[in-house]
Amino acid sequence: MRVNVSPRGHISLPASIRRKLGLRPGQFLEVRVEGGRITLTPRRTPSRKARILIDPITGLPVLSAGPGAPVLTSEEVNEILFGEL
């Protein structure tokens, strides 16, 4: 598979590769040069310490991602609650 290098040095990874590796926008990749080849390796972030808690006011289960955690998308919430769909 071929990709083009832009004048600013950017490349676009095909969607099929991003899906296969579970890459998301903003995720970092480690870049190495090995024997004349460029190797990109997904840098996995530590798992979020998400927990399901009971809201003291409503008594309903809520998802807590912890202090300073990024805002989660609906898909990320579903993945935490139900695993990868």
Biopython code that builds the backbone (N, CA, C, O; Angstrom):
import numpy as np
from Bio.PDB.StructureBuilder import StructureBuilder

atoms = [
    (1, "MET", "N", (0.847, -1.163, 0.000)),
    (1, "MET", "CA", (0.000, 0.000, 0.000)),
    (1, "MET", "C", (0.902, 1.238, 0.000)),
    (1, "MET", "O", (1.906, 1.284, 0.711)),
    (2, "ARG", "N", (0.539, 2.221, -0.790)),
    (2, "ARG", "CA", (1.336, 3.438, -0.883)),
    (2, "ARG", "C", (0.587, 4.620, -0.285)),
    (2, "ARG", "O", (-0.636, 4.713, -0.386)),
    (3, "VAL", "N", (1.341, 5.521, 0.341)),
    (3, "VAL", "CA", (0.801, 6.785, 0.803)),
    (3, "VAL", "C", (1.717, 7.891, 0.316)),
    (3, "VAL", "O", (2.891, 7.654, 0.029)),
    (4, "ASN", "N", (1.184, 9.088, 0.223)),
    (4, "ASN", "CA", (1.928, 10.231, -0.268)),
    (4, "ASN", "C", (2.440, 11.059, 0.909)),
    (4, "ASN", "O", (1.747, 11.214, 1.915)),
    (5, "VAL", "N", (3.659, 11.590, 0.778)),
    (5, "VAL", "CA", (4.199, 12.502, 1.772)),
    (5, "VAL", "C", (3.924, 13.918, 1.278)),
    (5, "VAL", "O", (4.327, 14.287, 0.175)),
    (6, "SER", "N", (3.228, 14.717, 2.110)),
    (6, "SER", "CA", (2.892, 16.092, 1.720)),
    (6, "SER", "C", (4.133, 16.977, 1.785)),
    (6, "SER", "O", (5.145, 16.570, 2.355)),
    (7, "PRO", "N", (4.075, 18.173, 1.217)),
    (7, "PRO", "CA", (5.217, 19.092, 1.301)),
    (7, "PRO", "C", (5.626, 19.401, 2.745)),
    (7, "PRO", "O", (6.784, 19.731, 2.999)),
    (8, "ARG", "N", (4.701, 19.299, 3.675)),
    (8, "ARG", "CA", (5.019, 19.550, 5.088)),
    (8, "ARG", "C", (5.438, 18.275, 5.820)),
    (8, "ARG", "O", (5.658, 18.306, 7.031)),
    (9, "GLY", "N", (5.551, 17.160, 5.107)),
    (9, "GLY", "CA", (5.992, 15.903, 5.708)),
    (9, "GLY", "C", (4.876, 15.070, 6.300)),
    (9, "GLY", "O", (5.148, 14.092, 6.996)),
    (10, "HIS", "N", (3.629, 15.428, 6.045)),
    (10, "HIS", "CA", (2.494, 14.675, 6.584)),
    (10, "HIS", "C", (2.174, 13.484, 5.702)),
    (10, "HIS", "O", (2.343, 13.524, 4.484)),
    (11, "ILE", "N", (1.706, 12.419, 6.348)),
    (11, "ILE", "CA", (1.182, 11.267, 5.614)),
    (11, "ILE", "C", (-0.199, 10.963, 6.167)),
    (11, "ILE", "O", (-0.506, 11.311, 7.307)),
    (12, "SER", "N", (-1.020, 10.327, 5.374)),
    (12, "SER", "CA", (-2.336, 9.891, 5.826)),
    (12, "SER", "C", (-2.350, 8.374, 5.818)),
    (12, "SER", "O", (-2.021, 7.738, 4.816)),
    (13, "LEU", "N", (-2.737, 7.804, 6.952)),
    (13, "LEU", "CA", (-2.865, 6.354, 7.025)),
    (13, "LEU", "C", (-4.253, 5.970, 6.538)),
    (13, "LEU", "O", (-5.241, 6.561, 6.973)),
    (14, "PRO", "N", (-4.347, 5.000, 5.652)),
    (14, "PRO", "CA", (-5.654, 4.568, 5.161)),
    (14, "PRO", "C", (-6.566, 4.124, 6.309)),
    (14, "PRO", "O", (-6.110, 3.571, 7.309)),
    (15, "ALA", "N", (-7.862, 4.382, 6.136)),
    (15, "ALA", "CA", (-8.852, 4.051, 7.163)),
    (15, "ALA", "C", (-8.802, 2.579, 7.546)),
    (15, "ALA", "O", (-8.979, 2.241, 8.717)),
    (16, "SER", "N", (-8.562, 1.700, 6.579)),
    (16, "SER", "CA", (-8.539, 0.263, 6.892)),
    (16, "SER", "C", (-7.422, -0.068, 7.882)),
    (16, "SER", "O", (-7.598, -0.928, 8.745)),
    (17, "ILE", "N", (-6.282, 0.602, 7.768)),
    (17, "ILE", "CA", (-5.169, 0.375, 8.697)),
    (17, "ILE", "C", (-5.499, 0.967, 10.062)),
    (17, "ILE", "O", (-5.233, 0.349, 11.093)),
    (18, "ARG", "N", (-6.084, 2.179, 10.065)),
    (18, "ARG", "CA", (-6.448, 2.804, 11.342)),
    (18, "ARG", "C", (-7.448, 1.936, 12.102)),
    (18, "ARG", "O", (-7.324, 1.748, 13.312)),
    (19, "ARG", "N", (-8.444, 1.407, 11.381)),
    (19, "ARG", "CA", (-9.440, 0.537, 12.024)),
    (19, "ARG", "C", (-8.786, -0.739, 12.557)),
    (19, "ARG", "O", (-9.045, -1.149, 13.688)),
    (20, "LYS", "N", (-7.949, -1.355, 11.745)),
    (20, "LYS", "CA", (-7.311, -2.620, 12.124)),
    (20, "LYS", "C", (-6.477, -2.462, 13.399)),
    (20, "LYS", "O", (-6.431, -3.369, 14.230)),
    (21, "LEU", "N", (-5.820, -1.307, 13.550)),
    (21, "LEU", "CA", (-4.964, -1.072, 14.712)),
    (21, "LEU", "C", (-5.671, -0.311, 15.833)),
    (21, "LEU", "O", (-5.087, -0.071, 16.889)),
    (22, "GLY", "N", (-6.925, 0.065, 15.602)),
    (22, "GLY", "CA", (-7.668, 0.794, 16.626)),
    (22, "GLY", "C", (-7.125, 2.189, 16.878)),
    (22, "GLY", "O", (-7.201, 2.692, 17.999)),
    (23, "LEU", "N", (-6.576, 2.820, 15.843)),
    (23, "LEU", "CA", (-6.016, 4.165, 15.998)),
    (23, "LEU", "C", (-7.120, 5.198, 15.997)),
    (23, "LEU", "O", (-8.088, 5.094, 15.244)),
    (24, "ARG", "N", (-6.964, 6.199, 16.851)),
    (24, "ARG", "CA", (-7.956, 7.269, 16.972)),
    (24, "ARG", "C", (-7.291, 8.611, 16.735)),
    (24, "ARG", "O", (-6.082, 8.743, 16.926)),
    (25, "PRO", "N", (-8.063, 9.611, 16.322)),
    (25, "PRO", "CA", (-7.488, 10.947, 16.133)),
    (25, "PRO", "C", (-6.811, 11.432, 17.412)),
    (25, "PRO", "O", (-7.350, 11.282, 18.508)),
    (26, "GLY", "N", (-5.635, 12.009, 17.258)),
    (26, "GLY", "CA", (-4.889, 12.529, 18.398)),
    (26, "GLY", "C", (-3.982, 11.516, 19.067)),
    (26, "GLY", "O", (-3.185, 11.878, 19.933)),
    (27, "GLN", "N", (-4.089, 10.245, 18.680)),
    (27, "GLN", "CA", (-3.244, 9.217, 19.282)),
    (27, "GLN", "C", (-1.824, 9.369, 18.754)),
    (27, "GLN", "O", (-1.620, 9.705, 17.587)),
    (28, "PHE", "N", (-0.844, 9.121, 19.616)),
    (28, "PHE", "CA", (0.550, 9.243, 19.232)),
    (28, "PHE", "C", (1.094, 7.931, 18.675)),
    (28, "PHE", "O", (0.671, 6.843, 19.066)),
    (29, "LEU", "N", (2.041, 8.065, 17.754)),
    (29, "LEU", "CA", (2.748, 6.923, 17.188)),
    (29, "LEU", "C", (4.235, 7.109, 17.454)),
    (29, "LEU", "O", (4.751, 8.222, 17.351)),
    (30, "GLU", "N", (4.921, 6.033, 17.794)),
    (30, "GLU", "CA", (6.381, 6.060, 17.903)),
    (30, "GLU", "C", (6.933, 5.888, 16.490)),
    (30, "GLU", "O", (6.471, 5.023, 15.745)),
    (31, "VAL", "N", (7.910, 6.697, 16.121)),
    (31, "VAL", "CA", (8.504, 6.634, 14.787)),
    (31, "VAL", "C", (9.962, 6.226, 14.937)),
    (31, "VAL", "O", (10.706, 6.825, 15.713)),
    (32, "ARG", "N", (10.364, 5.207, 14.193)),
    (32, "ARG", "CA", (11.755, 4.740, 14.214)),
    (32, "ARG", "C", (12.223, 4.482, 12.790)),
    (32, "ARG", "O", (11.434, 4.147, 11.906)),
    (33, "VAL", "N", (13.512, 4.644, 12.593)),
    (33, "VAL", "CA", (14.132, 4.249, 11.332)),
    (33, "VAL", "C", (14.911, 2.979, 11.628)),
    (33, "VAL", "O", (15.806, 2.970, 12.474)),
    (34, "GLU", "N", (14.563, 1.902, 10.924)),
    (34, "GLU", "CA", (15.186, 0.594, 11.150)),
    (34, "GLU", "C", (15.628, 0.030, 9.807)),
    (34, "GLU", "O", (14.798, -0.352, 8.983)),
    (35, "GLY", "N", (16.935, -0.019, 9.593)),
    (35, "GLY", "CA", (17.472, -0.601, 8.368)),
    (35, "GLY", "C", (16.921, 0.037, 7.101)),
    (35, "GLY", "O", (16.585, -0.670, 6.152)),
    (36, "GLY", "N", (16.824, 1.351, 7.072)),
    (36, "GLY", "CA", (16.326, 2.042, 5.888)),
    (36, "GLY", "C", (14.809, 2.052, 5.767)),
    (36, "GLY", "O", (14.282, 2.468, 4.735)),
    (37, "ARG", "N", (14.095, 1.603, 6.795)),
    (37, "ARG", "CA", (12.636, 1.592, 6.797)),
    (37, "ARG", "C", (12.121, 2.486, 7.918)),
    (37, "ARG", "O", (12.768, 2.643, 8.954)),
    (38, "ILE", "N", (10.970, 3.056, 7.698)),
    (38, "ILE", "CA", (10.299, 3.838, 8.732)),
    (38, "ILE", "C", (9.270, 2.934, 9.389)),
    (38, "ILE", "O", (8.434, 2.339, 8.708)),
    (39, "THR", "N", (9.330, 2.830, 10.705)),
    (39, "THR", "CA", (8.385, 2.008, 11.451)),
    (39, "THR", "C", (7.539, 2.904, 12.341)),
    (39, "THR", "O", (8.071, 3.696, 13.119)),
    (40, "LEU", "N", (6.223, 2.779, 12.225)),
    (40, "LEU", "CA", (5.284, 3.503, 13.077)),
    (40, "LEU", "C", (4.642, 2.496, 14.019)),
    (40, "LEU", "O", (4.096, 1.486, 13.574)),
    (41, "THR", "N", (4.705, 2.765, 15.307)),
    (41, "THR", "CA", (4.138, 1.863, 16.300)),
    (41, "THR", "C", (3.182, 2.652, 17.183)),
    (41, "THR", "O", (3.569, 3.676, 17.744)),
    (42, "PRO", "N", (1.928, 2.189, 17.318)),
    (42, "PRO", "CA", (0.993, 2.899, 18.190)),
    (42, "PRO", "C", (1.526, 2.975, 19.614)),
    (42, "PRO", "O", (1.985, 1.981, 20.176)),
    (43, "ARG", "N", (1.457, 4.153, 20.176)),
    (43, "ARG", "CA", (1.857, 4.343, 21.570)),
    (43, "ARG", "C", (0.598, 4.226, 22.408)),
    (43, "ARG", "O", (-0.283, 5.084, 22.344)),
    (44, "ARG", "N", (0.516, 3.189, 23.173)),
    (44, "ARG", "CA", (-0.666, 2.939, 23.980)),
    (44, "ARG", "C", (-0.609, 3.791, 25.230)),
    (44, "ARG", "O", (0.408, 3.836, 25.921)),
    (45, "THR", "N", (-1.699, 4.457, 25.509)),
    (45, "THR", "CA", (-1.781, 5.244, 26.719)),
    (45, "THR", "C", (-2.244, 4.334, 27.845)),
    (45, "THR", "O", (-2.942, 3.349, 27.601)),
    (46, "PRO", "N", (-1.863, 4.653, 29.069)),
    (46, "PRO", "CA", (-2.331, 3.822, 30.180)),
    (46, "PRO", "C", (-3.849, 3.815, 30.200)),
    (46, "PRO", "O", (-4.500, 4.805, 29.867)),
    (47, "SER", "N", (-4.393, 2.683, 30.596)),
    (47, "SER", "CA", (-5.846, 2.580, 30.606)),
    (47, "SER", "C", (-6.429, 3.617, 31.558)),
    (47, "SER", "O", (-5.878, 3.907, 32.620)),
    (48, "ARG", "N", (-7.539, 4.151, 31.145)),
    (48, "ARG", "CA", (-8.221, 5.113, 32.004)),
    (48, "ARG", "C", (-8.762, 4.366, 33.209)),
    (48, "ARG", "O", (-9.189, 3.216, 33.108)),
    (49, "LYS", "N", (-8.737, 5.020, 34.315)),
    (49, "LYS", "CA", (-9.245, 4.385, 35.523)),
    (49, "LYS", "C", (-10.726, 4.682, 35.650)),
    (49, "LYS", "O", (-11.191, 5.239, 36.645)),
    (50, "ALA", "N", (-11.447, 4.296, 34.623)),
    (50, "ALA", "CA", (-12.889, 4.515, 34.612)),
    (50, "ALA", "C", (-13.545, 3.506, 35.543)),
    (50, "ALA", "O", (-13.163, 2.338, 35.616)),
    (51, "ARG", "N", (-14.546, 4.008, 36.248)),
    (51, "ARG", "CA", (-15.272, 3.144, 37.165)),
    (51, "ARG", "C", (-16.756, 3.459, 37.055)),
    (51, "ARG", "O", (-17.147, 4.576, 36.717)),
    (52, "ILE", "N", (-17.550, 2.485, 37.336)),
    (52, "ILE", "CA", (-18.990, 2.702, 37.401)),
    (52, "ILE", "C", (-19.334, 2.918, 38.871)),
    (52, "ILE", "O", (-19.040, 2.082, 39.725)),
    (53, "LEU", "N", (-19.961, 4.055, 39.144)),
    (53, "LEU", "CA", (-20.353, 4.415, 40.499)),
    (53, "LEU", "C", (-21.863, 4.594, 40.562)),
    (53, "LEU", "O", (-22.522, 4.710, 39.529)),
    (54, "ILE", "N", (-22.402, 4.615, 41.750)),
    (54, "ILE", "CA", (-23.820, 4.908, 41.930)),
    (54, "ILE", "C", (-23.946, 6.383, 42.304)),
    (54, "ILE", "O", (-23.372, 6.832, 43.296)),
    (55, "ASP", "N", (-24.699, 7.127, 41.505)),
    (55, "ASP", "CA", (-24.920, 8.541, 41.779)),
    (55, "ASP", "C", (-25.672, 8.670, 43.096)),
    (55, "ASP", "O", (-26.744, 8.084, 43.248)),
    (56, "PRO", "N", (-25.125, 9.439, 44.071)),
    (56, "PRO", "CA", (-25.777, 9.526, 45.379)),
    (56, "PRO", "C", (-27.138, 10.226, 45.332)),
    (56, "PRO", "O", (-27.960, 10.031, 46.227)),
    (57, "ILE", "N", (-27.382, 11.027, 44.313)),
    (57, "ILE", "CA", (-28.649, 11.755, 44.233)),
    (57, "ILE", "C", (-29.728, 10.924, 43.543)),
    (57, "ILE", "O", (-30.848, 10.801, 44.041)),
    (58, "THR", "N", (-29.372, 10.354, 42.385)),
    (58, "THR", "CA", (-30.379, 9.623, 41.610)),
    (58, "THR", "C", (-30.416, 8.135, 41.920)),
    (58, "THR", "O", (-31.425, 7.471, 41.679)),
    (59, "GLY", "N", (-29.306, 7.604, 42.460)),
    (59, "GLY", "CA", (-29.231, 6.173, 42.703)),
    (59, "GLY", "C", (-28.949, 5.374, 41.442)),
    (59, "GLY", "O", (-28.958, 4.143, 41.464)),
    (60, "LEU", "N", (-28.695, 6.080, 40.335)),
    (60, "LEU", "CA", (-28.424, 5.416, 39.062)),
    (60, "LEU", "C", (-26.928, 5.216, 38.870)),
    (60, "LEU", "O", (-26.128, 5.981, 39.408)),
    (61, "PRO", "N", (-26.536, 4.182, 38.099)),
    (61, "PRO", "CA", (-25.114, 4.002, 37.821)),
    (61, "PRO", "C", (-24.616, 5.106, 36.900)),
    (61, "PRO", "O", (-25.294, 5.497, 35.950)),
    (62, "VAL", "N", (-23.417, 5.599, 37.198)),
    (62, "VAL", "CA", (-22.769, 6.616, 36.367)),
    (62, "VAL", "C", (-21.333, 6.187, 36.124)),
    (62, "VAL", "O", (-20.763, 5.421, 36.901)),
    (63, "LEU", "N", (-20.757, 6.683, 35.048)),
    (63, "LEU", "CA", (-19.378, 6.370, 34.717)),
    (63, "LEU", "C", (-18.495, 7.510, 35.190)),
    (63, "LEU", "O", (-18.724, 8.662, 34.820)),
    (64, "SER", "N", (-17.496, 7.212, 35.999)),
    (64, "SER", "CA", (-16.536, 8.203, 36.458)),
    (64, "SER", "C", (-15.193, 7.878, 35.834)),
    (64, "SER", "O", (-14.663, 6.782, 36.021)),
    (65, "ALA", "N", (-14.643, 8.831, 35.092)),
    (65, "ALA", "CA", (-13.340, 8.631, 34.458)),
    (65, "ALA", "C", (-12.219, 9.191, 35.312)),
    (65, "ALA", "O", (-11.055, 9.113, 34.919)),
    (66, "GLY", "N", (-12.535, 9.751, 36.466)),
    (66, "GLY", "CA", (-11.515, 10.260, 37.371)),
    (66, "GLY", "C", (-11.192, 11.717, 37.115)),
    (66, "GLY", "O", (-11.532, 12.254, 36.061)),
    (67, "PRO", "N", (-10.540, 12.363, 38.068)),
    (67, "PRO", "CA", (-10.208, 13.773, 37.929)),
    (67, "PRO", "C", (-9.205, 14.006, 36.802)),
    (67, "PRO", "O", (-8.264, 13.231, 36.628)),
    (68, "GLY", "N", (-9.411, 15.069, 36.045)),
    (68, "GLY", "CA", (-8.503, 15.415, 34.959)),
    (68, "GLY", "C", (-8.628, 14.541, 33.730)),
    (68, "GLY", "O", (-7.844, 14.681, 32.791)),
    (69, "ALA", "N", (-9.595, 13.645, 33.716)),
    (69, "ALA", "CA", (-9.766, 12.738, 32.574)),
    (69, "ALA", "C", (-10.351, 13.500, 31.386)),
    (69, "ALA", "O", (-11.096, 14.462, 31.578)),
    (70, "PRO", "N", (-10.025, 13.086, 30.174)),
    (70, "PRO", "CA", (-10.603, 13.743, 29.005)),
    (70, "PRO", "C", (-12.089, 13.426, 28.892)),
    (70, "PRO", "O", (-12.584, 12.453, 29.460)),
    (71, "VAL", "N", (-12.777, 14.266, 28.151)),
    (71, "VAL", "CA", (-14.188, 14.015, 27.891)),
    (71, "VAL", "C", (-14.287, 12.774, 27.016)),
    (71, "VAL", "O", (-13.563, 12.650, 26.027)),
    (72, "LEU", "N", (-15.172, 11.863, 27.370)),
    (72, "LEU", "CA", (-15.325, 10.613, 26.623)),
    (72, "LEU", "C", (-16.438, 10.729, 25.601)),
    (72, "LEU", "O", (-17.464, 11.361, 25.850)),
    (73, "THR", "N", (-16.225, 10.112, 24.448)),
    (73, "THR", "CA", (-17.275, 10.039, 23.435)),
    (73, "THR", "C", (-18.241, 8.915, 23.813)),
    (73, "THR", "O", (-17.937, 8.081, 24.666)),
    (74, "SER", "N", (-19.392, 8.907, 23.173)),
    (74, "SER", "CA", (-20.362, 7.830, 23.418)),
    (74, "SER", "C", (-19.751, 6.472, 23.108)),
    (74, "SER", "O", (-19.984, 5.503, 23.829)),
    (75, "GLU", "N", (-18.965, 6.401, 22.032)),
    (75, "GLU", "CA", (-18.343, 5.132, 21.643)),
    (75, "GLU", "C", (-17.368, 4.659, 22.722)),
    (75, "GLU", "O", (-17.321, 3.470, 23.038)),
    (76, "GLU", "N", (-16.583, 5.594, 23.290)),
    (76, "GLU", "CA", (-15.632, 5.216, 24.335)),
    (76, "GLU", "C", (-16.360, 4.736, 25.590)),
    (76, "GLU", "O", (-15.924, 3.785, 26.239)),
    (77, "VAL", "N", (-17.453, 5.385, 25.926)),
    (77, "VAL", "CA", (-18.251, 4.967, 27.078)),
    (77, "VAL", "C", (-18.784, 3.561, 26.848)),
    (77, "VAL", "O", (-18.696, 2.713, 27.736)),
    (78, "ASN", "N", (-19.338, 3.303, 25.660)),
    (78, "ASN", "CA", (-19.844, 1.956, 25.345)),
    (78, "ASN", "C", (-18.734, 0.924, 25.417)),
    (78, "ASN", "O", (-18.957, -0.186, 25.900)),
    (79, "GLU", "N", (-17.537, 1.270, 24.943)),
    (79, "GLU", "CA", (-16.426, 0.330, 24.973)),
    (79, "GLU", "C", (-16.043, -0.010, 26.412)),
    (79, "GLU", "O", (-15.765, -1.167, 26.726)),
    (80, "ILE", "N", (-16.029, 1.003, 27.288)),
    (80, "ILE", "CA", (-15.696, 0.761, 28.687)),
    (80, "ILE", "C", (-16.769, -0.096, 29.352)),
    (80, "ILE", "O", (-16.453, -1.015, 30.107)),
    (81, "LEU", "N", (-18.032, 0.204, 29.072)),
    (81, "LEU", "CA", (-19.116, -0.517, 29.716)),
    (81, "LEU", "C", (-19.326, -1.923, 29.164)),
    (81, "LEU", "O", (-19.568, -2.861, 29.924)),
    (82, "PHE", "N", (-19.232, -2.071, 27.841)),
    (82, "PHE", "CA", (-19.608, -3.334, 27.219)),
    (82, "PHE", "C", (-18.489, -4.021, 26.462)),
    (82, "PHE", "O", (-18.714, -5.093, 25.899)),
    (83, "GLY", "N", (-17.311, -3.460, 26.425)),
    (83, "GLY", "CA", (-16.219, -4.018, 25.635)),
    (83, "GLY", "C", (-16.388, -3.561, 24.196)),
    (83, "GLY", "O", (-17.383, -2.924, 23.851)),
    (84, "GLU", "N", (-15.423, -3.885, 23.368)),
    (84, "GLU", "CA", (-15.469, -3.456, 21.974)),
    (84, "GLU", "C", (-16.634, -4.113, 21.262)),
    (84, "GLU", "O", (-16.771, -5.336, 21.274)),
    (85, "LEU", "N", (-17.479, -3.292, 20.640)),
    (85, "LEU", "CA", (-18.673, -3.812, 19.963)),
    (85, "LEU", "C", (-18.382, -4.142, 18.526)),
    (85, "LEU", "O", (-19.272, -4.591, 17.804)),
]
sb = StructureBuilder()
sb.init_structure("model")
sb.init_model(0)
sb.init_chain("A")
sb.init_seg("    ")
for serial, (resi, resn, name, xyz) in enumerate(atoms, 1):
    if name == "N":
        sb.init_residue(resn, " ", resi, " ")
    sb.init_atom(name, np.array(xyz, "f"), 0.0, 1.0, " ", f" {name:<3s}", serial, name[0])
structure = sb.get_structure()
